[in-house]
């Protein structure tokens, strides 16, 4: 299976490099890509992602300058270019724990949808 991690961003310059490095660690040898869908952040989040993508071809920057701005449209636009058979969406603000992704990806091998939640026991 190939995995696509979608990260919609707006003004996450201070967090995005940390998150991308953490994802590389937890995803390890899996076949994955990371698509950062940035809504033309004034803080230059997209610039950080573009720089990092030069060193790691699994990182892609979807710099959305002419698109309808917003979380939902960012995710949909990233889904449109994703090549993974399993798609994941997470925030770029470091509030989602990336260490759960491998277990969620494993669960996706036998499920149509996997949802992580802080509000359910074992979530």
C-alpha positions in Angstrom: 0.0 0.0 0.0 1.0 3.6 -0.6 0.1 6.2 1.9 -0.6 9.9 1.4 -0.6 12.3 4.4 -2.5 15.5 3.7 -1.7 18.6 5.8 -3.7 21.7 5.1 -1.9 24.8 6.4 -2.2 28.5 6.9 0.5 30.3 8.9 2.3 27.2 10.2 5.8 28.2 9.4 7.0 27.6 12.9 5.5 24.1 13.1 5.7 22.6 9.7 9.4 21.6 9.6 9.0 19.9 13.0 5.9 18.0 11.8 7.5 16.9 8.6 10.6 15.6 10.4 8.4 13.7 13.0 6.4 12.2 10.1 9.5 10.9 8.4 10.5 9.3 11.7 7.2 7.5 12.4 6.5 6.5 8.8 10.0 5.1 8.4 10.3 2.7 5.5 6.6 2.8 4.4 5.9 4.0 0.9 4.4 7.4 1.6 4.0 11.0 0.4 3.2 14.1 2.3 1.2 16.8 0.6 1.1 20.2 2.4 -1.8 22.2 0.9 -1.0 25.7 1.9 -3.4 28.6 1.3 -0.7 31.1 0.4 0.3 31.7 4.0 1.6 35.2 4.6 4.2 33.8 7.0 5.7 31.8 4.1 4.8 28.3 5.3 4.8 27.1 1.7 8.4 28.4 1.3 9.6 26.1 4.2 7.8 23.1 2.6 9.2 23.9 -0.9 12.8 24.0 0.6 12.3 20.7 2.4 10.8 19.1 -0.7 14.1 19.7 -2.5 15.8 17.3 -0.1 12.9 14.8 0.2 10.9 13.9 -2.9 8.1 12.4 -0.7 7.2 16.0 0.4 5.1 17.9 -1.9 3.8 21.5 -1.6 0.5 22.4 -3.0 0.8 26.2 -2.9 -2.8 27.4 -3.4 -2.8 31.0 -4.7 -5.8 31.1 -6.9 -8.1 28.5 -5.3 -11.0 28.9 -3.0 -9.4 29.2 0.4 -10.3 27.0 3.4 -9.8 23.7 5.1 -12.2 21.6 3.1 -11.1 22.8 -0.3 -7.5 22.4 0.7 -8.0 18.8 1.6 -10.1 18.1 -1.5 -7.4 19.7 -3.8 -4.7 17.6 -2.1 -6.8 14.4 -2.5 -7.0 15.1 -6.2 -3.2 14.9 -6.6 -2.6 12.2 -4.0 -1.2 8.9 -5.3 -1.8 6.9 -2.1 -4.3 4.1 -1.7 -4.7 5.2 1.9 -5.2 8.9 2.6 -4.8 10.6 6.0 -5.5 14.2 7.0 -3.9 15.9 9.9 -3.4 19.4 11.2 -0.2 21.3 10.8 -0.3 22.9 14.2 1.3 19.9 16.1 -2.0 19.1 17.9 -2.5 15.7 16.2 -0.1 13.0 17.5 1.6 11.7 14.4 2.8 8.6 16.3 -0.7 7.1 15.9 -0.4 7.1 12.1 1.3 3.7 11.7 -1.4 1.9 13.7 -4.1 3.8 11.8 -2.5 2.8 8.5 -2.3 -0.8 9.7 -6.0 -0.7 10.6 -6.8 0.7 7.2 -5.7 -2.5 5.6 -8.9 -4.2 6.8 -11.2 -1.2 7.1 -12.8 1.3 4.8 -12.3 4.2 7.2 -10.2 4.8 10.4 -10.8 7.7 12.7 -8.7 8.9 15.5 -10.3 10.9 18.3 -9.2 12.4 21.6 -12.9 12.1 22.8 -13.3 8.3 22.8 -11.7 5.7 25.0 -8.6 4.3 23.3 -9.2 7.0 20.6 
